[in-house]
Amino acid sequence: MIYRKMISVMLLFAVLGFVSPVMAKEMKIALIVKNLGNGFFEAANRGAQEAAKELGGVEVIYTGPTTPTAEGQIEIIRSLIAQKVDGIIISANDPDSLVTITKKAIKRGIPVMSFDSGIAEDGRIVHLAPSDSKFIGTQQVELMGQAMDYTGEFAIVSASSQATNQNEWIGFMEEALKTDPKYKDMKLVAVTYGDDQTDKSYREAQALIRKFPELKGIEAPTSVGFPASAKAVIDEGKTGTVFVTGLGLPSEVAGYVKKDVVKNFALWNPSDLGYSSVYIMKAIIEEKLRGKKDENVEAGRMGEITVRDNGLMIMGAPFVFNAENIDEWSEVF
């Protein structure tokens, strides 16, 4: 009799739009990053956790492989499918290798979106880019030009050769060098890959300095490769001769700015990227967003973010850091 009364009360709550605390199901969203121990993604996770707290009833599971490989991410996705999470957000180590497993997740009712580094369109609902790829690429060339007075040789130390975002940015860097007369006296002599590992990125930068004695700059569009390259410059005794720029965390690059190895660099706030992704994924899970062009999501303090062609969403322009503002921002992230 008591049991029947409890059921009746629960049904009444359901009709009236209330949910019993006992019956409420917490939404589980997995945030899969390229690799653990990466300061950029740890900051993204802080933003994701902030969004989850604001939204309520959301748990963000932060995970990723120890090394940035597609194989490691595939195993994690396979495990998350078995756990029946409600949604997956991922920064892809390879745009194509993950498609088969993410399509499997979607087929099982688990929506997938990419952020930072995208999955091919067939394997996700939307992709949240931190900024427009062409803008990032041309901005990076400009910052390198400013650092080396628009003349001389420079090289790139990227992340992995399969990283979607890195390859797009490098492509636009090369395009700007060929088409903009401002950069006619700058020469890109090599593109190398540190696989987002500190030691390997350091060795790649060190090898570039030794191979190209006239080198004036290293461009590293990766938060791991950037400080590693700056350290190599110091250790090789090239401070004031070889300048480094790229995309990095102010807290990790501040010391190199003060040592005059880095004149300027850029980055979007990774915390904002993680924060926005959780708002977007919740809307997808609740079927308020289907990835169609011109759909909008209200992403808390980040405001409205719109879906563009091919399910692309863009957060904003990277901020430029230098000696004038580095102290302020190095305390933020």
N, C-alpha and C positions, 0 to 999 in steps of 0.2 A: 504493500500500500504506500509506504514511504517512498519507495523507488519510483512508483508511478507518479507521485506528486512531484518528485525531483525532475522527471522527464517533462512533465507538464510545464514546470517553471522555466526549464531550459528552452522549450519550444516557444513559450511566451516571450522570453528574452530575444530569441532569434527573430520573431515576428516584429518586435519593437525596435530591432537594430542593435541590441546589446549583445556582447559576447561574454560568456562566462570565463573568468580567469583560468579555470580548470581546462576549458575547451579551447582556449586561444592557442593558436599554433604560431610559433615564432618563424619568421621568414629567414631562411638560411641562404646567404649569398657568398659564394667563394670568390676571393680575389687572388688570382694566380699571377705571380710576377715572373720576370725572366730568371731571376735567381735570388736566393735569400742572402742576407748580409750586405745588401746594396742600399746605400743611404737614400738614394732617390726613391726607391720603392718603400722603404720604411716610412718616409715622409708621406708617400701616397696612402699608405695604410693608416696613418694617423688621421688623415682627412676622411678616409672611408669610415673609420670608427666614429668620427665626429658626426658624419651624416647619419649613421645607423642610430646613434643616440638621439639625434634630433627627430628622426622619423618614428622611432619607437617600434618595438615588435620586430626588429631586424637584427640578425646576428651576422657579422662579417667574419668569414673564415679566411685568414691570411696564410697563404701557402705558396710554394714554388720549389723548384729543384735547387740543389746546392751549386750546380754549375749551369750556365745558361744554354741548355740544349732542348731541342724540340722533343726528343725522346723522353726526357725527364718530365716535361709538361704533359705529354700524352699519358704517361702512367698516372699522373696526378688526376687528370680529367677522368680517366677510367675509374679510379677509386671514388671520385665525387659522384659519378653517375650511379655507382653501386650504393652510395650513401643517400641518394635521392635528394640532393640539394635543390633549392628552388631556382637558382640562377648562377651563371658563371661569368665572371669578368676576367679577361686575360690580356696581358701584354705579351705578344707572341714572339718566340725565338725564331720562328719560320712561318711565313704567311701561308704556305701551301701544305706543309707536312701535317698540320693540325686539323685540316678541313675534315678528313674522314671521321675522326673521333668527335669533333664538335658537332658535325651533322648527326652523329649517333645520339649525342646528348639532346639536341633539339628535337629529334624524332621521339625521344623518351619524355618529352615535355619539359625539358630543362633549357630555357633560353640562354644563348651565349652572345656576349658582346665583347669586342676588343677595345683596349684603350692604349694610348702611348704608341705601341707597335702593333699594327693591324693584322688580322687574319683575312685571307681572301674572302670576297663577298659571299660566296656560297656557304661559308662556314660560320657566319654570325648574323645577328639581326642588325646591329649598327656598329660603327667604329667611332670612338671619341678621340679625335686628334687634339693634341695640346695647342696646335696652331696650324695655319696653312703651310704645307710642306715647302712650297715655292718661297714663301716669305722667310721661313727658317733658313733655307739654303742660301738665299741671297743675302740675308742678314749676316750669316756666318762668314761669307766671303768679305763683306764690308768690314766686319770687326777684325778679320785677319789683315785686310788692307790697311786699316788704321794703325794696327800694331807694328807693321813692317814698312810703313810709309809707301805703300802701294808699289813696291819694287822688290824683286828678288825671288828666291825659291822657297816654297813651303811644301809641307807634306801633311797627310791626314792619318790620324790614328783612330780608326772607327771601332765599333763593337764587333759583332760577328758579321760574316759576309752574307748571312741570310736575313739579317734584321731589316724588316720592311722599311721602317722609318729612316734608319741610317742611310740605306741605299737611295731612297727618294731624295733626302737632303743633299747627299753627295752629287747626285745627278743634277740637281738645280745649282749647286756650287759650280760644277763644270760648265753648265750652260751659261751662267753669269760671266765666268772667266772668258768664254769665247765671244760673247755678244756685247758686253759692256766695255767700251774703250777705256773706262776708268781703270780697268784691271789689266791692260795690255802689257804692262811690265812685270806682272806677277806670273810665276810659273809653278804649277802643281807637278811635283816630281815623283810622288809615290802615294799610294793609298795602301795602308796596312791595317791589320785587324788584331785587336787585343782580346777579343772574345769576352769583353766586360770582366776581365780578370786583372787585378792590380799588377801582379808580377809580370804577366805576359805583356800587358800594355806598356809597362815600364821598359821591358826589354825591346819591344818594337820601337819605342821612341829613342832609346839609346842607340839602337842599330841605325836609325835614320840619321841621327846626329853624326855618327861616325862615317856613314856611307856618303853623305852629302856635306862636305866641308863648308860650302857656301850657304847652307840652310839658314833662313832667317825666321821661319815660323813653323809651328805645328798647330794644326787645327784638330781638335778632338771633340766631336759632337756626342760625347758620352760621359756621364758623370763619374764613371770609373776611370776611363782612359785619360780624362783631362788632368786631374791632380797627379796621376802616375807619370804623365808626360812632363809636367812642370817639375817634378822631382828629378827626372832624368836630366833635364836641362841644367839644374843646379849641380847635380853630381858630376856632370861632364864638363863643368866649368864654363858654361855658355850663358850665364846670367848677363843680361844686357846685350847679348848678341842674337840669341834665339828667343823669340817671344811665343807664348802659348795662348790660344783662345779656344773657345768651344762652348759646350753646354755643361754647366756644373752647379753643384750646391755651394752657395756662398760660404757656409760654415766650413767646407772642405777646401775652398780655394783662397780664402781670405789671406792666409799666410803667404801665398805666392804673389798676391797682388802687392803686399807690403814689401816683398823682396824684389819687386820690379821684374818678375818673370812674366806676369800677366798684367796687361794694361786694361783689358776689358773682356767681358764674356756675357753670356745671356742664359736665361732659363725662365720657364714658366714655373709657377709654384706647384710642385708635385702633390702637395696636400690638397690643393684645389682640384687636381685631376682625379684623385681618388674619391674625393667628396662628391664631385659631379657624377662620377660613374655609378655610385650607389643610388643616387636619386634617379638616374636614367634606368638602371636595372630594375628598381622597384616598380617604375611605371610600366616597363615591359612585362614583368611578371603579372601585374594587375591588368594587363591588356589595355592600358591607356596609351601605349605607344607601340606601333607595329613596324617602325622603321621606314615609313613612307615619307617621301619628300614633302617638306613644308610642315610636318608635324612639329609640335613644340613640347618641351618639358620645362616646368618650373623647378629649377635646381637650387632651392634654398637661397643662400647668400650669393650664389653665382648667377642668379637671375634666369632668364629664359634662354634655352639652348635649342636651336632649330636643326632639324634633319635636312641635309642637302642631298644632292644626287648620290646614288649608290649607297645610301645609308650612312653617309659621312656626317659627323657632328664635330664642330670646332669650338674649342673653349675660348681662346684669346691669343694675343700677341705676346711673345717672350719679352721679359724685362731685361734691360741691360744694366750690368753691375760694373763699377769701376772704383778707383781709390776714394772717390767722394762719397759713395754710399755703402761701401762694403761693410763697414763696422755695424751700421744699422741692420742690414739684412742678414749678416752672419749670425745674429742672435735669433733670427726668425726660423730659418731652416738651412 
